[in-house]
């Protein structure tokens, strides 16, 4: 149920609210308590970081400083074959025929969250909400 709700935010180009995201992540991490793990994209807000810290001891934080324009170019160049999940990138792994899956010959689609306007919104939200997390962990 929380996953379906989360998808509705993603499809609109919005970040998932803290309470939903935290619930999803902490539930997943409970089953991994005897393993080492690496999180990518969580926590994205100070509220999420505080909730994570109540449950787990975080020993390393890595910040990859990639220019937004690079991220935008990579994401907006991504196209998928929905039935198989195959991913193509128009810049470095394009299909043999533009817009067509190499194996089935079926059309490729661009996910809603990879469209330029959606990516721009997501990056702006990231900038406003996630930079304070870096300061929190410093």
Secondary structure, 3 states (H helix, E strand, C coil): CHHHHHHHHHHCCCCCCHHHHHHHHHHHHHCCCCCCCCCCCCCCCHHHHHHHHHHCCCCCCCCCCCCHHHHHHHHHCEEEECCCCEEEECCCECCCECCECCCCCCECECCHHHCHHHHHHHHHHHHHHHHHHHHHHC
